[in-house]
Amino acid sequence: MRDPRELGGAWATFQRHAFADPSPPLAPYVTRYWMATWDLREQVNATSASLDADESEPAAVGVELAPSRLVAPPRVAASPTALECAYLETHVPRTRSGDPHVYALVFGQVVGVHVDERFVRDGRLETAAMRPIARMGYDEYAVVEQAFRMARPS
């Protein structure tokens, strides 16, 4: 596990799916957004299915879990990266009519980072080697297979 300070004190945010109860989680969490990669694309897609609140998403999609080190919830074992987070707050946005939205944004601070060391070269994470995927819209996705560097202007 890497020290989160190595990643510049990263913060994690994610949208809670089917959010109905505005009360905050009572424990730390591992972000539901695990690294979506080409190798995990079928399981990632399967997580978009609607499940009852008492159904286990990992069990439903056949994802093996592994213990976290600093928080109680487990992480996705096959994911090349995972963020362990301490809960900070929940923000429920309002619709244009002023009503609370059905979704909420949960903010947490990263307290632990798991990185598969196969993807670390010369002290840097080789993101393209993990082949992350991104949803583009509709049923289309993109896969990152090449990265390049550009110096930022001073």
Short mmCIF file of the C-alpha atoms (twelve columns), coordinates in Angstrom:
data_MODEL
# 
_entry.id   MODEL 
# 
loop_
_atom_site.group_PDB 
_atom_site.id 
_atom_site.type_symbol 
_atom_site.label_atom_id 
_atom_site.label_alt_id 
_atom_site.label_comp_id 
_atom_site.label_asym_id 
_atom_site.label_seq_id 
_atom_site.Cartn_x 
_atom_site.Cartn_y 
_atom_site.Cartn_z 
_atom_site.pdbx_PDB_model_num 
ATOM 1   C CA . MET A 1   0.000   0.000   0.000   1 
ATOM 2   C CA . ARG A 2   1.302   3.447   -0.877  1 
ATOM 3   C CA . ASP A 3   1.164   6.547   1.286   1 
ATOM 4   C CA . PRO A 4   -1.553  8.858   -0.139  1 
ATOM 5   C CA . ARG A 5   0.824   11.799  0.269   1 
ATOM 6   C CA . GLU A 6   2.846   10.318  -2.600  1 
ATOM 7   C CA . LEU A 7   -0.111  11.144  -4.831  1 
ATOM 8   C CA . GLY A 8   -0.336  14.773  -3.768  1 
ATOM 9   C CA . GLY A 9   -2.951  14.324  -1.039  1 
ATOM 10  C CA . ALA A 10  -5.606  13.100  -3.453  1 
ATOM 11  C CA . TRP A 11  -9.288  13.488  -2.600  1 
ATOM 12  C CA . ALA A 12  -11.985 11.102  -3.687  1 
ATOM 13  C CA . THR A 13  -15.526 11.975  -4.645  1 
ATOM 14  C CA . PHE A 14  -18.188 9.786   -6.105  1 
ATOM 15  C CA . GLN A 15  -21.893 9.780   -6.648  1 
ATOM 16  C CA . ARG A 16  -23.894 7.370   -4.514  1 
ATOM 17  C CA . HIS A 17  -26.099 5.195   -6.695  1 
ATOM 18  C CA . ALA A 18  -29.825 5.116   -5.886  1 
ATOM 19  C CA . PHE A 19  -29.300 7.513   -2.997  1 
ATOM 20  C CA . ALA A 20  -32.422 7.776   -0.871  1 
ATOM 21  C CA . ASP A 21  -31.249 8.305   2.726   1 
ATOM 22  C CA . PRO A 22  -29.383 11.611  3.291   1 
ATOM 23  C CA . SER A 23  -27.751 10.349  6.503   1 
ATOM 24  C CA . PRO A 24  -23.975 9.959   6.187   1 
ATOM 25  C CA . PRO A 25  -22.218 6.618   6.169   1 
ATOM 26  C CA . LEU A 26  -21.069 5.650   9.638   1 
ATOM 27  C CA . ALA A 27  -17.748 4.139   8.605   1 
ATOM 28  C CA . PRO A 28  -14.874 4.763   6.205   1 
ATOM 29  C CA . TYR A 29  -15.267 3.352   2.730   1 
ATOM 30  C CA . VAL A 30  -13.438 2.149   -0.336  1 
ATOM 31  C CA . THR A 31  -14.610 4.118   -3.337  1 
ATOM 32  C CA . ARG A 32  -17.228 2.307   -5.327  1 
ATOM 33  C CA . TYR A 33  -15.360 3.567   -8.348  1 
ATOM 34  C CA . TRP A 34  -12.596 1.018   -8.698  1 
ATOM 35  C CA . MET A 35  -10.194 1.277   -11.595 1 
ATOM 36  C CA . ALA A 36  -12.276 0.341   -14.622 1 
ATOM 37  C CA . THR A 37  -9.893  -1.512  -16.924 1 
ATOM 38  C CA . TRP A 38  -10.167 -3.430  -20.164 1 
ATOM 39  C CA . ASP A 39  -9.726  -6.694  -18.259 1 
ATOM 40  C CA . LEU A 40  -12.607 -5.797  -15.894 1 
ATOM 41  C CA . ARG A 41  -14.922 -4.260  -18.511 1 
ATOM 42  C CA . GLU A 42  -17.654 -6.914  -18.266 1 
ATOM 43  C CA . GLN A 43  -17.850 -6.645  -14.463 1 
ATOM 44  C CA . VAL A 44  -17.770 -2.833  -14.619 1 
ATOM 45  C CA . ASN A 45  -20.652 -2.837  -17.077 1 
ATOM 46  C CA . ALA A 46  -22.602 -5.333  -14.952 1 
ATOM 47  C CA . THR A 47  -22.443 -2.962  -11.960 1 
ATOM 48  C CA . SER A 48  -24.826 -0.616  -13.767 1 
ATOM 49  C CA . ALA A 49  -27.687 -3.062  -13.166 1 
ATOM 50  C CA . SER A 50  -30.371 -1.987  -10.705 1 
ATOM 51  C CA . LEU A 51  -30.181 -4.032  -7.514  1 
ATOM 52  C CA . ASP A 52  -32.204 -4.025  -4.336  1 
ATOM 53  C CA . ALA A 53  -30.532 -2.260  -1.406  1 
ATOM 54  C CA . ASP A 54  -29.921 -5.577  0.370   1 
ATOM 55  C CA . GLU A 55  -28.249 -7.224  -2.652  1 
ATOM 56  C CA . SER A 56  -24.465 -7.483  -2.827  1 
ATOM 57  C CA . GLU A 57  -23.152 -5.827  -5.976  1 
ATOM 58  C CA . PRO A 58  -19.804 -7.705  -5.872  1 
ATOM 59  C CA . ALA A 59  -21.607 -11.038 -5.503  1 
ATOM 60  C CA . ALA A 60  -24.076 -10.181 -8.263  1 
ATOM 61  C CA . VAL A 61  -21.340 -9.386  -10.793 1 
ATOM 62  C CA . GLY A 62  -18.828 -12.031 -9.676  1 
ATOM 63  C CA . VAL A 63  -16.146 -9.719  -8.312  1 
ATOM 64  C CA . GLU A 64  -13.707 -11.116 -5.750  1 
ATOM 65  C CA . LEU A 65  -12.990 -8.831  -2.808  1 
ATOM 66  C CA . ALA A 66  -9.774  -8.382  -0.817  1 
ATOM 67  C CA . PRO A 67  -9.336  -6.873  2.640   1 
ATOM 68  C CA . SER A 68  -8.413  -3.216  2.946   1 
ATOM 69  C CA . ARG A 69  -5.674  -2.161  5.343   1 
ATOM 70  C CA . LEU A 70  -6.932  1.030   6.941   1 
ATOM 71  C CA . VAL A 71  -10.715 0.885   6.537   1 
ATOM 72  C CA . ALA A 72  -13.228 -1.886  7.160   1 
ATOM 73  C CA . PRO A 73  -14.877 -2.228  3.703   1 
ATOM 74  C CA . PRO A 74  -13.053 -4.526  1.269   1 
ATOM 75  C CA . ARG A 75  -11.671 -3.532  -2.106  1 
ATOM 76  C CA . VAL A 76  -11.942 -5.182  -5.536  1 
ATOM 77  C CA . ALA A 77  -9.092  -7.694  -5.630  1 
ATOM 78  C CA . ALA A 78  -8.516  -7.616  -9.413  1 
ATOM 79  C CA . SER A 79  -8.439  -3.831  -9.687  1 
ATOM 80  C CA . PRO A 80  -4.904  -2.484  -10.211 1 
ATOM 81  C CA . THR A 81  -5.675  0.461   -7.913  1 
ATOM 82  C CA . ALA A 82  -8.036  1.181   -5.029  1 
ATOM 83  C CA . LEU A 83  -8.545  4.145   -2.723  1 
ATOM 84  C CA . GLU A 84  -9.329  3.709   0.972   1 
ATOM 85  C CA . CYS A 85  -11.241 6.777   2.143   1 
ATOM 86  C CA . ALA A 86  -12.326 8.396   5.382   1 
ATOM 87  C CA . TYR A 87  -15.808 9.899   5.136   1 
ATOM 88  C CA . LEU A 88  -15.987 13.707  5.322   1 
ATOM 89  C CA . GLU A 89  -19.458 14.816  4.267   1 
ATOM 90  C CA . THR A 90  -22.429 14.246  1.988   1 
ATOM 91  C CA . HIS A 91  -23.809 16.984  -0.243  1 
ATOM 92  C CA . VAL A 92  -27.345 16.607  -1.584  1 
ATOM 93  C CA . PRO A 93  -27.783 19.029  -4.491  1 
ATOM 94  C CA . ARG A 94  -31.130 20.607  -5.272  1 
ATOM 95  C CA . THR A 95  -33.026 20.327  -8.514  1 
ATOM 96  C CA . ARG A 96  -33.938 23.445  -10.476 1 
ATOM 97  C CA . SER A 97  -37.257 23.484  -8.654  1 
ATOM 98  C CA . GLY A 98  -35.435 23.528  -5.298  1 
ATOM 99  C CA . ASP A 99  -36.237 19.969  -4.232  1 
ATOM 100 C CA . PRO A 100 -33.473 17.687  -2.917  1 
ATOM 101 C CA . HIS A 101 -32.062 15.579  -5.735  1 
ATOM 102 C CA . VAL A 102 -32.307 11.780  -5.584  1 
ATOM 103 C CA . TYR A 103 -28.511 11.541  -5.903  1 
ATOM 104 C CA . ALA A 104 -25.860 12.859  -3.572  1 
ATOM 105 C CA . LEU A 105 -22.156 13.544  -3.682  1 
ATOM 106 C CA . VAL A 106 -20.087 11.916  -0.936  1 
ATOM 107 C CA . PHE A 107 -16.721 13.485  -0.114  1 
ATOM 108 C CA . GLY A 108 -13.927 11.586  1.540   1 
ATOM 109 C CA . GLN A 109 -10.231 11.924  2.154   1 
ATOM 110 C CA . VAL A 110 -7.945  9.241   0.797   1 
ATOM 111 C CA . VAL A 111 -6.182  7.549   3.698   1 
ATOM 112 C CA . GLY A 112 -4.730  4.565   1.831   1 
ATOM 113 C CA . VAL A 113 -3.858  3.751   -1.760  1 
ATOM 114 C CA . HIS A 114 -3.438  0.268   -3.202  1 
ATOM 115 C CA . VAL A 115 -1.357  0.033   -6.363  1 
ATOM 116 C CA . ASP A 116 -0.457  -3.176  -8.153  1 
ATOM 117 C CA . GLU A 117 3.328   -2.858  -8.255  1 
ATOM 118 C CA . ARG A 118 3.405   -4.439  -11.733 1 
ATOM 119 C CA . PHE A 119 2.330   -1.021  -13.001 1 
ATOM 120 C CA . VAL A 120 5.002   1.023   -11.201 1 
ATOM 121 C CA . ARG A 121 8.146   1.781   -13.205 1 
ATOM 122 C CA . ASP A 122 10.917  4.051   -11.994 1 
ATOM 123 C CA . GLY A 123 8.690   5.222   -9.146  1 
ATOM 124 C CA . ARG A 124 5.858   6.315   -11.455 1 
ATOM 125 C CA . LEU A 125 2.477   4.732   -12.023 1 
ATOM 126 C CA . GLU A 126 2.195   3.640   -15.669 1 
ATOM 127 C CA . THR A 127 -1.514  4.305   -16.099 1 
ATOM 128 C CA . ALA A 128 -1.710  3.318   -19.762 1 
ATOM 129 C CA . ALA A 129 -0.282  -0.125  -18.939 1 
ATOM 130 C CA . MET A 130 -3.409  -0.781  -16.812 1 
ATOM 131 C CA . ARG A 131 -5.562  -0.091  -19.892 1 
ATOM 132 C CA . PRO A 132 -8.203  1.982   -18.094 1 
ATOM 133 C CA . ILE A 133 -11.551 2.422   -19.776 1 
ATOM 134 C CA . ALA A 134 -13.875 5.417   -19.763 1 
ATOM 135 C CA . ARG A 135 -17.534 5.626   -20.635 1 
ATOM 136 C CA . MET A 136 -18.082 8.020   -23.521 1 
ATOM 137 C CA . GLY A 137 -21.864 7.907   -23.777 1 
ATOM 138 C CA . TYR A 138 -24.617 5.597   -24.905 1 
ATOM 139 C CA . ASP A 139 -22.968 2.162   -25.108 1 
ATOM 140 C CA . GLU A 140 -19.544 3.436   -26.165 1 
ATOM 141 C CA . TYR A 141 -16.326 3.260   -24.152 1 
ATOM 142 C CA . ALA A 142 -12.707 4.231   -24.780 1 
ATOM 143 C CA . VAL A 143 -9.607  2.371   -23.663 1 
ATOM 144 C CA . VAL A 144 -6.337  4.171   -22.870 1 
ATOM 145 C CA . GLU A 145 -3.387  2.256   -24.289 1 
ATOM 146 C CA . GLN A 146 -0.855  5.020   -24.787 1 
ATOM 147 C CA . ALA A 147 0.185   8.021   -22.709 1 
ATOM 148 C CA . PHE A 148 2.413   10.955  -23.477 1 
ATOM 149 C CA . ARG A 149 4.012   13.684  -21.401 1 
ATOM 150 C CA . MET A 150 3.930   17.416  -21.886 1 
ATOM 151 C CA . ALA A 151 5.744   19.955  -19.763 1 
ATOM 152 C CA . ARG A 152 3.407   22.547  -18.289 1 
ATOM 153 C CA . PRO A 153 4.378   26.162  -18.851 1 
ATOM 154 C CA . SER A 154 5.829   27.912  -15.839 1 
# 
